[in-house]
């Protein structure tokens, strides 16, 4: 029984810390674009490199 007197406040404190962390993340915009990262990998925005003026292999 004395163990519960210690464990219950610890569990409630950890739950409160988790709730505060979630609210901070939600207010700071961490969950604004959940699909953006998933579709960003599918978009190919690579630009070709400009032609190099140093043609060391052609000399």
Order of alpha helices (4+ residues) and beta strands (2+ residues): alpha-alpha
